Amino acid sequence: MNSNVEERVLAIVARTLRLPVESVTKEQSFEDLKADSLDATNIVFQVEDEFAMRVPDHDMMRLRTVRNLVDCIEQRIRAQSAAS
């Protein structure tokens, strides 16, 4: 896993949920973090801005954990790299 992507995603999740970054791990679910649907949407918007990409709706529906989000972003980055 690209630690830079992971660190950036963890920072976005922590900032959006107003949590200390050290309290957020990639193993946590968004439910564990007490994120509601609005929080989850805001996290995805922030991630899209940070990485200059769009997370398709079908991918958003599968995001249950921070790890899922990190994996999704890494897959999109690899796909963009392969396409260029």
PyMOL Python script that loads the backbone (N, CA, C, O; Angstrom):
from pymol import cmd

cmd.read_pdbstr("""\
ATOM      1  N   MET A   1       0.839  -1.175   0.000  1.00  0.00           N
ATOM      2  CA  MET A   1       0.000   0.000   0.000  1.00  0.00           C
ATOM      3  C   MET A   1       0.885   1.240   0.000  1.00  0.00           C
ATOM      4  O   MET A   1       1.864   1.309   0.743  1.00  0.00           O
ATOM      5  N   ASN A   2       0.549   2.197  -0.815  1.00  0.00           N
ATOM      6  CA  ASN A   2       1.300   3.435  -0.905  1.00  0.00           C
ATOM      7  C   ASN A   2       1.055   4.246   0.368  1.00  0.00           C
ATOM      8  O   ASN A   2      -0.054   4.724   0.609  1.00  0.00           O
ATOM      9  N   SER A   3       2.098   4.393   1.173  1.00  0.00           N
ATOM     10  CA  SER A   3       1.928   5.063   2.467  1.00  0.00           C
ATOM     11  C   SER A   3       1.520   6.524   2.306  1.00  0.00           C
ATOM     12  O   SER A   3       0.828   7.067   3.167  1.00  0.00           O
ATOM     13  N   ASN A   4       1.938   7.169   1.217  1.00  0.00           N
ATOM     14  CA  ASN A   4       1.547   8.548   0.988  1.00  0.00           C
ATOM     15  C   ASN A   4       0.038   8.649   0.791  1.00  0.00           C
ATOM     16  O   ASN A   4      -0.602   9.538   1.352  1.00  0.00           O
ATOM     17  N   VAL A   5      -0.526   7.756   0.010  1.00  0.00           N
ATOM     18  CA  VAL A   5      -1.981   7.749  -0.198  1.00  0.00           C
ATOM     19  C   VAL A   5      -2.670   7.476   1.133  1.00  0.00           C
ATOM     20  O   VAL A   5      -3.617   8.168   1.504  1.00  0.00           O
ATOM     21  N   GLU A   6      -2.193   6.477   1.837  1.00  0.00           N
ATOM     22  CA  GLU A   6      -2.783   6.117   3.127  1.00  0.00           C
ATOM     23  C   GLU A   6      -2.747   7.298   4.090  1.00  0.00           C
ATOM     24  O   GLU A   6      -3.761   7.616   4.711  1.00  0.00           O
ATOM     25  N   GLU A   7      -1.608   7.944   4.222  1.00  0.00           N
ATOM     26  CA  GLU A   7      -1.478   9.084   5.133  1.00  0.00           C
ATOM     27  C   GLU A   7      -2.428  10.206   4.754  1.00  0.00           C
ATOM     28  O   GLU A   7      -3.062  10.809   5.620  1.00  0.00           O
ATOM     29  N   ARG A   8      -2.526  10.484   3.474  1.00  0.00           N
ATOM     30  CA  ARG A   8      -3.400  11.563   3.016  1.00  0.00           C
ATOM     31  C   ARG A   8      -4.870  11.235   3.285  1.00  0.00           C
ATOM     32  O   ARG A   8      -5.636  12.104   3.704  1.00  0.00           O
ATOM     33  N   VAL A   9      -5.262   9.981   3.046  1.00  0.00           N
ATOM     34  CA  VAL A   9      -6.647   9.576   3.302  1.00  0.00           C
ATOM     35  C   VAL A   9      -6.943   9.625   4.802  1.00  0.00           C
ATOM     36  O   VAL A   9      -7.989  10.130   5.211  1.00  0.00           O
ATOM     37  N   LEU A  10      -6.032   9.106   5.619  1.00  0.00           N
ATOM     38  CA  LEU A  10      -6.236   9.155   7.067  1.00  0.00           C
ATOM     39  C   LEU A  10      -6.396  10.602   7.546  1.00  0.00           C
ATOM     40  O   LEU A  10      -7.237  10.891   8.398  1.00  0.00           O
ATOM     41  N   ALA A  11      -5.596  11.490   7.000  1.00  0.00           N
ATOM     42  CA  ALA A  11      -5.678  12.905   7.387  1.00  0.00           C
ATOM     43  C   ALA A  11      -7.031  13.505   6.989  1.00  0.00           C
ATOM     44  O   ALA A  11      -7.615  14.276   7.750  1.00  0.00           O
ATOM     45  N   ILE A  12      -7.522  13.155   5.812  1.00  0.00           N
ATOM     46  CA  ILE A  12      -8.820  13.663   5.356  1.00  0.00           C
ATOM     47  C   ILE A  12      -9.936  13.146   6.252  1.00  0.00           C
ATOM     48  O   ILE A  12     -10.809  13.908   6.667  1.00  0.00           O
ATOM     49  N   VAL A  13      -9.910  11.851   6.551  1.00  0.00           N
ATOM     50  CA  VAL A  13     -10.939  11.264   7.417  1.00  0.00           C
ATOM     51  C   VAL A  13     -10.908  11.941   8.788  1.00  0.00           C
ATOM     52  O   VAL A  13     -11.950  12.331   9.314  1.00  0.00           O
ATOM     53  N   ALA A  14      -9.731  12.076   9.355  1.00  0.00           N
ATOM     54  CA  ALA A  14      -9.608  12.699  10.679  1.00  0.00           C
ATOM     55  C   ALA A  14     -10.100  14.147  10.653  1.00  0.00           C
ATOM     56  O   ALA A  14     -10.862  14.567  11.524  1.00  0.00           O
ATOM     57  N   ARG A  15      -9.663  14.895   9.660  1.00  0.00           N
ATOM     58  CA  ARG A  15     -10.060  16.302   9.565  1.00  0.00           C
ATOM     59  C   ARG A  15     -11.577  16.433   9.391  1.00  0.00           C
ATOM     60  O   ARG A  15     -12.208  17.261  10.047  1.00  0.00           O
ATOM     61  N   THR A  16     -12.150  15.629   8.523  1.00  0.00           N
ATOM     62  CA  THR A  16     -13.586  15.713   8.250  1.00  0.00           C
ATOM     63  C   THR A  16     -14.415  15.341   9.472  1.00  0.00           C
ATOM     64  O   THR A  16     -15.447  15.952   9.749  1.00  0.00           O
ATOM     65  N   LEU A  17     -13.946  14.329  10.201  1.00  0.00           N
ATOM     66  CA  LEU A  17     -14.683  13.877  11.387  1.00  0.00           C
ATOM     67  C   LEU A  17     -14.253  14.584  12.665  1.00  0.00           C
ATOM     68  O   LEU A  17     -14.758  14.298  13.751  1.00  0.00           O
ATOM     69  N   ARG A  18     -13.310  15.514  12.517  1.00  0.00           N
ATOM     70  CA  ARG A  18     -12.791  16.289  13.652  1.00  0.00           C
ATOM     71  C   ARG A  18     -12.227  15.370  14.737  1.00  0.00           C
ATOM     72  O   ARG A  18     -12.568  15.473  15.916  1.00  0.00           O
ATOM     73  N   LEU A  19     -11.357  14.474  14.293  1.00  0.00           N
ATOM     74  CA  LEU A  19     -10.694  13.529  15.192  1.00  0.00           C
ATOM     75  C   LEU A  19      -9.189  13.722  15.097  1.00  0.00           C
ATOM     76  O   LEU A  19      -8.690  14.185  14.071  1.00  0.00           O
ATOM     77  N   PRO A  20      -8.461  13.375  16.149  1.00  0.00           N
ATOM     78  CA  PRO A  20      -6.999  13.389  16.032  1.00  0.00           C
ATOM     79  C   PRO A  20      -6.580  12.325  15.001  1.00  0.00           C
ATOM     80  O   PRO A  20      -7.089  11.204  15.019  1.00  0.00           O
ATOM     81  N   VAL A  21      -5.669  12.681  14.124  1.00  0.00           N
ATOM     82  CA  VAL A  21      -5.271  11.765  13.053  1.00  0.00           C
ATOM     83  C   VAL A  21      -4.735  10.452  13.614  1.00  0.00           C
ATOM     84  O   VAL A  21      -4.886   9.402  12.989  1.00  0.00           O
ATOM     85  N   GLU A  22      -4.112  10.506  14.783  1.00  0.00           N
ATOM     86  CA  GLU A  22      -3.558   9.268  15.345  1.00  0.00           C
ATOM     87  C   GLU A  22      -4.644   8.317  15.855  1.00  0.00           C
ATOM     88  O   GLU A  22      -4.364   7.154  16.150  1.00  0.00           O
ATOM     89  N   SER A  23      -5.868   8.806  15.957  1.00  0.00           N
ATOM     90  CA  SER A  23      -6.962   7.944  16.415  1.00  0.00           C
ATOM     91  C   SER A  23      -7.672   7.224  15.268  1.00  0.00           C
ATOM     92  O   SER A  23      -8.561   6.405  15.502  1.00  0.00           O
ATOM     93  N   VAL A  24      -7.280   7.528  14.033  1.00  0.00           N
ATOM     94  CA  VAL A  24      -7.909   6.917  12.861  1.00  0.00           C
ATOM     95  C   VAL A  24      -6.951   5.879  12.273  1.00  0.00           C
ATOM     96  O   VAL A  24      -5.786   6.172  12.003  1.00  0.00           O
ATOM     97  N   THR A  25      -7.465   4.663  12.081  1.00  0.00           N
ATOM     98  CA  THR A  25      -6.662   3.614  11.456  1.00  0.00           C
ATOM     99  C   THR A  25      -7.379   3.101  10.221  1.00  0.00           C
ATOM    100  O   THR A  25      -8.589   3.268  10.068  1.00  0.00           O
ATOM    101  N   LYS A  26      -6.614   2.477   9.349  1.00  0.00           N
ATOM    102  CA  LYS A  26      -7.220   1.972   8.108  1.00  0.00           C
ATOM    103  C   LYS A  26      -8.123   0.778   8.360  1.00  0.00           C
ATOM    104  O   LYS A  26      -8.923   0.421   7.495  1.00  0.00           O
ATOM    105  N   GLU A  27      -8.012   0.160   9.514  1.00  0.00           N
ATOM    106  CA  GLU A  27      -8.849  -1.008   9.843  1.00  0.00           C
ATOM    107  C   GLU A  27     -10.238  -0.621  10.329  1.00  0.00           C
ATOM    108  O   GLU A  27     -11.127  -1.471  10.393  1.00  0.00           O
ATOM    109  N   GLN A  28     -10.438   0.636  10.669  1.00  0.00           N
ATOM    110  CA  GLN A  28     -11.723   1.059  11.218  1.00  0.00           C
ATOM    111  C   GLN A  28     -12.777   1.197  10.128  1.00  0.00           C
ATOM    112  O   GLN A  28     -12.492   1.589   8.996  1.00  0.00           O
ATOM    113  N   SER A  29     -13.997   0.862  10.507  1.00  0.00           N
ATOM    114  CA  SER A  29     -15.115   1.116   9.598  1.00  0.00           C
ATOM    115  C   SER A  29     -15.571   2.555   9.827  1.00  0.00           C
ATOM    116  O   SER A  29     -15.277   3.163  10.857  1.00  0.00           O
ATOM    117  N   PHE A  30     -16.294   3.079   8.845  1.00  0.00           N
ATOM    118  CA  PHE A  30     -16.831   4.424   9.021  1.00  0.00           C
ATOM    119  C   PHE A  30     -17.890   4.418  10.127  1.00  0.00           C
ATOM    120  O   PHE A  30     -18.105   5.433  10.791  1.00  0.00           O
ATOM    121  N   GLU A  31     -18.540   3.288  10.319  1.00  0.00           N
ATOM    122  CA  GLU A  31     -19.487   3.148  11.418  1.00  0.00           C
ATOM    123  C   GLU A  31     -18.757   3.247  12.760  1.00  0.00           C
ATOM    124  O   GLU A  31     -19.228   3.916  13.680  1.00  0.00           O
ATOM    125  N   ASP A  32     -17.594   2.570  12.867  1.00  0.00           N
ATOM    126  CA  ASP A  32     -16.785   2.654  14.095  1.00  0.00           C
ATOM    127  C   ASP A  32     -16.405   4.099  14.408  1.00  0.00           C
ATOM    128  O   ASP A  32     -16.325   4.500  15.570  1.00  0.00           O
ATOM    129  N   LEU A  33     -16.177   4.864  13.355  1.00  0.00           N
ATOM    130  CA  LEU A  33     -15.759   6.252  13.512  1.00  0.00           C
ATOM    131  C   LEU A  33     -16.942   7.196  13.718  1.00  0.00           C
ATOM    132  O   LEU A  33     -16.769   8.410  13.822  1.00  0.00           O
ATOM    133  N   LYS A  34     -18.140   6.627  13.775  1.00  0.00           N
ATOM    134  CA  LYS A  34     -19.376   7.393  13.984  1.00  0.00           C
ATOM    135  C   LYS A  34     -19.660   8.359  12.835  1.00  0.00           C
ATOM    136  O   LYS A  34     -20.226   9.433  13.037  1.00  0.00           O
ATOM    137  N   ALA A  35     -19.253   7.957  11.615  1.00  0.00           N
ATOM    138  CA  ALA A  35     -19.505   8.780  10.438  1.00  0.00           C
ATOM    139  C   ALA A  35     -20.898   8.461   9.902  1.00  0.00           C
ATOM    140  O   ALA A  35     -21.234   7.302   9.658  1.00  0.00           O
ATOM    141  N   ASP A  36     -21.693   9.497   9.725  1.00  0.00           N
ATOM    142  CA  ASP A  36     -23.006   9.282   9.119  1.00  0.00           C
ATOM    143  C   ASP A  36     -22.878   9.436   7.603  1.00  0.00           C
ATOM    144  O   ASP A  36     -21.775   9.640   7.095  1.00  0.00           O
ATOM    145  N   SER A  37     -23.976   9.341   6.889  1.00  0.00           N
ATOM    146  CA  SER A  37     -23.915   9.386   5.424  1.00  0.00           C
ATOM    147  C   SER A  37     -23.413  10.736   4.904  1.00  0.00           C
ATOM    148  O   SER A  37     -22.728  10.789   3.883  1.00  0.00           O
ATOM    149  N   LEU A  38     -23.743  11.800   5.585  1.00  0.00           N
ATOM    150  CA  LEU A  38     -23.237  13.119   5.182  1.00  0.00           C
ATOM    151  C   LEU A  38     -21.726  13.195   5.372  1.00  0.00           C
ATOM    152  O   LEU A  38     -21.013  13.712   4.512  1.00  0.00           O
ATOM    153  N   ASP A  39     -21.237  12.676   6.505  1.00  0.00           N
ATOM    154  CA  ASP A  39     -19.794  12.636   6.747  1.00  0.00           C
ATOM    155  C   ASP A  39     -19.097  11.828   5.647  1.00  0.00           C
ATOM    156  O   ASP A  39     -18.079  12.255   5.103  1.00  0.00           O
ATOM    157  N   ALA A  40     -19.656  10.662   5.328  1.00  0.00           N
ATOM    158  CA  ALA A  40     -19.050   9.804   4.306  1.00  0.00           C
ATOM    159  C   ALA A  40     -18.999  10.508   2.955  1.00  0.00           C
ATOM    160  O   ALA A  40     -18.005  10.414   2.235  1.00  0.00           O
ATOM    161  N   THR A  41     -20.065  11.206   2.620  1.00  0.00           N
ATOM    162  CA  THR A  41     -20.100  11.960   1.365  1.00  0.00           C
ATOM    163  C   THR A  41     -19.044  13.058   1.373  1.00  0.00           C
ATOM    164  O   THR A  41     -18.343  13.255   0.380  1.00  0.00           O
ATOM    165  N   ASN A  42     -18.929  13.767   2.479  1.00  0.00           N
ATOM    166  CA  ASN A  42     -17.915  14.822   2.589  1.00  0.00           C
ATOM    167  C   ASN A  42     -16.499  14.258   2.494  1.00  0.00           C
ATOM    168  O   ASN A  42     -15.623  14.872   1.886  1.00  0.00           O
ATOM    169  N   ILE A  43     -16.278  13.101   3.091  1.00  0.00           N
ATOM    170  CA  ILE A  43     -14.967  12.460   3.003  1.00  0.00           C
ATOM    171  C   ILE A  43     -14.644  12.138   1.547  1.00  0.00           C
ATOM    172  O   ILE A  43     -13.536  12.402   1.078  1.00  0.00           O
ATOM    173  N   VAL A  44     -15.599  11.577   0.846  1.00  0.00           N
ATOM    174  CA  VAL A  44     -15.365  11.237  -0.572  1.00  0.00           C
ATOM    175  C   VAL A  44     -15.096  12.503  -1.376  1.00  0.00           C
ATOM    176  O   VAL A  44     -14.187  12.511  -2.206  1.00  0.00           O
ATOM    177  N   PHE A  45     -15.854  13.568  -1.155  1.00  0.00           N
ATOM    178  CA  PHE A  45     -15.611  14.827  -1.874  1.00  0.00           C
ATOM    179  C   PHE A  45     -14.206  15.351  -1.597  1.00  0.00           C
ATOM    180  O   PHE A  45     -13.517  15.796  -2.514  1.00  0.00           O
ATOM    181  N   GLN A  46     -13.782  15.299  -0.345  1.00  0.00           N
ATOM    182  CA  GLN A  46     -12.438  15.765   0.011  1.00  0.00           C
ATOM    183  C   GLN A  46     -11.365  14.912  -0.660  1.00  0.00           C
ATOM    184  O   GLN A  46     -10.362  15.432  -1.149  1.00  0.00           O
ATOM    185  N   VAL A  47     -11.585  13.604  -0.678  1.00  0.00           N
ATOM    186  CA  VAL A  47     -10.635  12.690  -1.326  1.00  0.00           C
ATOM    187  C   VAL A  47     -10.574  12.981  -2.823  1.00  0.00           C
ATOM    188  O   VAL A  47      -9.491  13.018  -3.408  1.00  0.00           O
ATOM    189  N   GLU A  48     -11.730  13.186  -3.439  1.00  0.00           N
ATOM    190  CA  GLU A  48     -11.752  13.500  -4.874  1.00  0.00           C
ATOM    191  C   GLU A  48     -10.964  14.777  -5.163  1.00  0.00           C
ATOM    192  O   GLU A  48     -10.215  14.841  -6.137  1.00  0.00           O
ATOM    193  N   ASP A  49     -11.133  15.785  -4.321  1.00  0.00           N
ATOM    194  CA  ASP A  49     -10.381  17.035  -4.489  1.00  0.00           C
ATOM    195  C   ASP A  49      -8.885  16.811  -4.283  1.00  0.00           C
ATOM    196  O   ASP A  49      -8.068  17.281  -5.074  1.00  0.00           O
ATOM    197  N   GLU A  50      -8.534  16.101  -3.232  1.00  0.00           N
ATOM    198  CA  GLU A  50      -7.126  15.861  -2.885  1.00  0.00           C
ATOM    199  C   GLU A  50      -6.385  15.113  -3.992  1.00  0.00           C
ATOM    200  O   GLU A  50      -5.238  15.433  -4.302  1.00  0.00           O
ATOM    201  N   PHE A  51      -7.040  14.123  -4.582  1.00  0.00           N
ATOM    202  CA  PHE A  51      -6.381  13.283  -5.570  1.00  0.00           C
ATOM    203  C   PHE A  51      -6.779  13.606  -7.010  1.00  0.00           C
ATOM    204  O   PHE A  51      -6.377  12.909  -7.942  1.00  0.00           O
ATOM    205  N   ALA A  52      -7.568  14.661  -7.186  1.00  0.00           N
ATOM    206  CA  ALA A  52      -7.998  15.111  -8.511  1.00  0.00           C
ATOM    207  C   ALA A  52      -8.574  13.954  -9.324  1.00  0.00           C
ATOM    208  O   ALA A  52      -8.157  13.692 -10.452  1.00  0.00           O
ATOM    209  N   MET A  53      -9.537  13.276  -8.723  1.00  0.00           N
ATOM    210  CA  MET A  53     -10.183  12.159  -9.400  1.00  0.00           C
ATOM    211  C   MET A  53     -11.620  12.054  -8.917  1.00  0.00           C
ATOM    212  O   MET A  53     -12.017  12.670  -7.928  1.00  0.00           O
ATOM    213  N   ARG A  54     -12.376  11.263  -9.640  1.00  0.00           N
ATOM    214  CA  ARG A  54     -13.765  11.019  -9.263  1.00  0.00           C
ATOM    215  C   ARG A  54     -13.897   9.587  -8.776  1.00  0.00           C
ATOM    216  O   ARG A  54     -13.381   8.662  -9.404  1.00  0.00           O
ATOM    217  N   VAL A  55     -14.584   9.403  -7.661  1.00  0.00           N
ATOM    218  CA  VAL A  55     -14.887   8.063  -7.147  1.00  0.00           C
ATOM    219  C   VAL A  55     -16.290   7.724  -7.663  1.00  0.00           C
ATOM    220  O   VAL A  55     -17.267   8.354  -7.259  1.00  0.00           O
ATOM    221  N   PRO A  56     -16.393   6.734  -8.551  1.00  0.00           N
ATOM    222  CA  PRO A  56     -17.707   6.382  -9.106  1.00  0.00           C
ATOM    223  C   PRO A  56     -18.686   5.944  -8.006  1.00  0.00           C
ATOM    224  O   PRO A  56     -18.288   5.414  -6.969  1.00  0.00           O
ATOM    225  N   ASP A  57     -19.964   6.182  -8.265  1.00  0.00           N
ATOM    226  CA  ASP A  57     -20.998   5.836  -7.292  1.00  0.00           C
ATOM    227  C   ASP A  57     -20.953   4.364  -6.912  1.00  0.00           C
ATOM    228  O   ASP A  57     -21.148   4.025  -5.744  1.00  0.00           O
ATOM    229  N   HIS A  58     -20.701   3.483  -7.877  1.00  0.00           N
ATOM    230  CA  HIS A  58     -20.677   2.048  -7.559  1.00  0.00           C
ATOM    231  C   HIS A  58     -19.519   1.717  -6.610  1.00  0.00           C
ATOM    232  O   HIS A  58     -19.625   0.776  -5.823  1.00  0.00           O
ATOM    233  N   ASP A  59     -18.419   2.471  -6.672  1.00  0.00           N
ATOM    234  CA  ASP A  59     -17.325   2.282  -5.716  1.00  0.00           C
ATOM    235  C   ASP A  59     -17.692   2.855  -4.347  1.00  0.00           C
ATOM    236  O   ASP A  59     -17.359   2.274  -3.314  1.00  0.00           O
ATOM    237  N   MET A  60     -18.382   4.003  -4.349  1.00  0.00           N
ATOM    238  CA  MET A  60     -18.754   4.641  -3.082  1.00  0.00           C
ATOM    239  C   MET A  60     -19.653   3.726  -2.260  1.00  0.00           C
ATOM    240  O   MET A  60     -19.570   3.715  -1.032  1.00  0.00           O
ATOM    241  N   MET A  61     -20.498   2.972  -2.917  1.00  0.00           N
ATOM    242  CA  MET A  61     -21.430   2.090  -2.216  1.00  0.00           C
ATOM    243  C   MET A  61     -20.712   0.953  -1.485  1.00  0.00           C
ATOM    244  O   MET A  61     -21.265   0.367  -0.555  1.00  0.00           O
ATOM    245  N   ARG A  62     -19.482   0.641  -1.904  1.00  0.00           N
ATOM    246  CA  ARG A  62     -18.726  -0.463  -1.295  1.00  0.00           C
ATOM    247  C   ARG A  62     -17.761   0.007  -0.205  1.00  0.00           C
ATOM    248  O   ARG A  62     -17.077  -0.815   0.403  1.00  0.00           O
ATOM    249  N   LEU A  63     -17.698   1.276   0.042  1.00  0.00           N
ATOM    250  CA  LEU A  63     -16.744   1.809   1.016  1.00  0.00           C
ATOM    251  C   LEU A  63     -17.297   1.663   2.432  1.00  0.00           C
ATOM    252  O   LEU A  63     -18.170   2.420   2.856  1.00  0.00           O
ATOM    253  N   ARG A  64     -16.778   0.690   3.140  1.00  0.00           N
ATOM    254  CA  ARG A  64     -17.216   0.440   4.515  1.00  0.00           C
ATOM    255  C   ARG A  64     -16.122   0.770   5.529  1.00  0.00           C
ATOM    256  O   ARG A  64     -16.414   1.122   6.671  1.00  0.00           O
ATOM    257  N   THR A  65     -14.872   0.654   5.107  1.00  0.00           N
ATOM    258  CA  THR A  65     -13.739   0.908   6.004  1.00  0.00           C
ATOM    259  C   THR A  65     -12.800   1.922   5.379  1.00  0.00           C
ATOM    260  O   THR A  65     -12.872   2.216   4.186  1.00  0.00           O
ATOM    261  N   VAL A  66     -11.928   2.444   6.208  1.00  0.00           N
ATOM    262  CA  VAL A  66     -10.907   3.361   5.703  1.00  0.00           C
ATOM    263  C   VAL A  66     -10.009   2.615   4.711  1.00  0.00           C
ATOM    264  O   VAL A  66      -9.594   3.184   3.701  1.00  0.00           O
ATOM    265  N   ARG A  67      -9.711   1.344   4.997  1.00  0.00           N
ATOM    266  CA  ARG A  67      -8.905   0.547   4.069  1.00  0.00           C
ATOM    267  C   ARG A  67      -9.581   0.451   2.699  1.00  0.00           C
ATOM    268  O   ARG A  67      -8.905   0.551   1.675  1.00  0.00           O
ATOM    269  N   ASN A  68     -10.902   0.258   2.663  1.00  0.00           N
ATOM    270  CA  ASN A  68     -11.625   0.209   1.386  1.00  0.00           C
ATOM    271  C   ASN A  68     -11.401   1.493   0.598  1.00  0.00           C
ATOM    272  O   ASN A  68     -11.203   1.460  -0.616  1.00  0.00           O
ATOM    273  N   LEU A  69     -11.435   2.616   1.295  1.00  0.00           N
ATOM    274  CA  LEU A  69     -11.249   3.907   0.633  1.00  0.00           C
ATOM    275  C   LEU A  69      -9.826   4.042   0.106  1.00  0.00           C
ATOM    276  O   LEU A  69      -9.624   4.471  -1.030  1.00  0.00           O
ATOM    277  N   VAL A  70      -8.848   3.681   0.915  1.00  0.00           N
ATOM    278  CA  VAL A  70      -7.449   3.745   0.476  1.00  0.00           C
ATOM    279  C   VAL A  70      -7.241   2.836  -0.738  1.00  0.00           C
ATOM    280  O   VAL A  70      -6.620   3.244  -1.719  1.00  0.00           O
ATOM    281  N   ASP A  71      -7.755   1.616  -0.672  1.00  0.00           N
ATOM    282  CA  ASP A  71      -7.611   0.677  -1.789  1.00  0.00           C
ATOM    283  C   ASP A  71      -8.275   1.214  -3.053  1.00  0.00           C
ATOM    284  O   ASP A  71      -7.725   1.089  -4.147  1.00  0.00           O
ATOM    285  N   CYS A  72      -9.443   1.803  -2.903  1.00  0.00           N
ATOM    286  CA  CYS A  72     -10.158   2.379  -4.039  1.00  0.00           C
ATOM    287  C   CYS A  72      -9.324   3.473  -4.704  1.00  0.00           C
ATOM    288  O   CYS A  72      -9.201   3.503  -5.928  1.00  0.00           O
ATOM    289  N   ILE A  73      -8.756   4.364  -3.905  1.00  0.00           N
ATOM    290  CA  ILE A  73      -7.942   5.459  -4.455  1.00  0.00           C
ATOM    291  C   ILE A  73      -6.704   4.901  -5.140  1.00  0.00           C
ATOM    292  O   ILE A  73      -6.343   5.348  -6.229  1.00  0.00           O
ATOM    293  N   GLU A  74      -6.055   3.937  -4.517  1.00  0.00           N
ATOM    294  CA  GLU A  74      -4.853   3.350  -5.133  1.00  0.00           C
ATOM    295  C   GLU A  74      -5.192   2.675  -6.460  1.00  0.00           C
ATOM    296  O   GLU A  74      -4.421   2.777  -7.414  1.00  0.00           O
ATOM    297  N   GLN A  75      -6.325   1.990  -6.535  1.00  0.00           N
ATOM    298  CA  GLN A  75      -6.740   1.355  -7.786  1.00  0.00           C
ATOM    299  C   GLN A  75      -7.004   2.395  -8.861  1.00  0.00           C
ATOM    300  O   GLN A  75      -6.626   2.201 -10.016  1.00  0.00           O
ATOM    301  N   ARG A  76      -7.645   3.490  -8.495  1.00  0.00           N
ATOM    302  CA  ARG A  76      -7.941   4.553  -9.468  1.00  0.00           C
ATOM    303  C   ARG A  76      -6.632   5.187  -9.949  1.00  0.00           C
ATOM    304  O   ARG A  76      -6.500   5.506 -11.131  1.00  0.00           O
ATOM    305  N   ILE A  77      -5.667   5.371  -9.047  1.00  0.00           N
ATOM    306  CA  ILE A  77      -4.380   5.949  -9.433  1.00  0.00           C
ATOM    307  C   ILE A  77      -3.669   5.016 -10.416  1.00  0.00           C
ATOM    308  O   ILE A  77      -3.135   5.467 -11.429  1.00  0.00           O
ATOM    309  N   ARG A  78      -3.666   3.707 -10.111  1.00  0.00           N
ATOM    310  CA  ARG A  78      -3.039   2.737 -11.029  1.00  0.00           C
ATOM    311  C   ARG A  78      -3.721   2.745 -12.389  1.00  0.00           C
ATOM    312  O   ARG A  78      -3.055   2.677 -13.422  1.00  0.00           O
ATOM    313  N   ALA A  79      -5.036   2.826 -12.391  1.00  0.00           N
ATOM    314  CA  ALA A  79      -5.791   2.846 -13.662  1.00  0.00           C
ATOM    315  C   ALA A  79      -5.461   4.093 -14.464  1.00  0.00           C
ATOM    316  O   ALA A  79      -5.308   4.028 -15.683  1.00  0.00           O
ATOM    317  N   GLN A  80      -5.351   5.232 -13.783  1.00  0.00           N
ATOM    318  CA  GLN A  80      -5.006   6.479 -14.479  1.00  0.00           C
ATOM    319  C   GLN A  80      -3.594   6.394 -15.053  1.00  0.00           C
ATOM    320  O   GLN A  80      -3.351   6.839 -16.175  1.00  0.00           O
ATOM    321  N   SER A  81      -2.656   5.819 -14.280  1.00  0.00           N
ATOM    322  CA  SER A  81      -1.278   5.671 -14.742  1.00  0.00           C
ATOM    323  C   SER A  81      -1.195   4.751 -15.952  1.00  0.00           C
ATOM    324  O   SER A  81      -0.456   5.027 -16.898  1.00  0.00           O
ATOM    325  N   ALA A  82      -1.944   3.668 -15.922  1.00  0.00           N
ATOM    326  CA  ALA A  82      -1.943   2.709 -17.030  1.00  0.00           C
ATOM    327  C   ALA A  82      -2.538   3.311 -18.282  1.00  0.00           C
ATOM    328  O   ALA A  82      -2.127   2.974 -19.392  1.00  0.00           O
ATOM    329  N   ALA A  83      -3.513   4.211 -18.112  1.00  0.00           N
ATOM    330  CA  ALA A  83      -4.182   4.819 -19.253  1.00  0.00           C
ATOM    331  C   ALA A  83      -3.329   5.904 -19.919  1.00  0.00           C
ATOM    332  O   ALA A  83      -3.567   6.264 -21.072  1.00  0.00           O
ATOM    333  N   SER A  84      -2.346   6.417 -19.197  1.00  0.00           N
ATOM    334  CA  SER A  84      -1.533   7.505 -19.779  1.00  0.00           C
ATOM    335  C   SER A  84      -0.222   7.023 -20.333  1.00  0.00           C
ATOM    336  O   SER A  84       0.559   7.821 -20.851  1.00  0.00           O
TER     337      SER A  84
END
""", "prot")
cmd.dss("prot")
cmd.show_as("cartoon", "prot")
cmd.util.cbc("prot")
cmd.orient("prot")
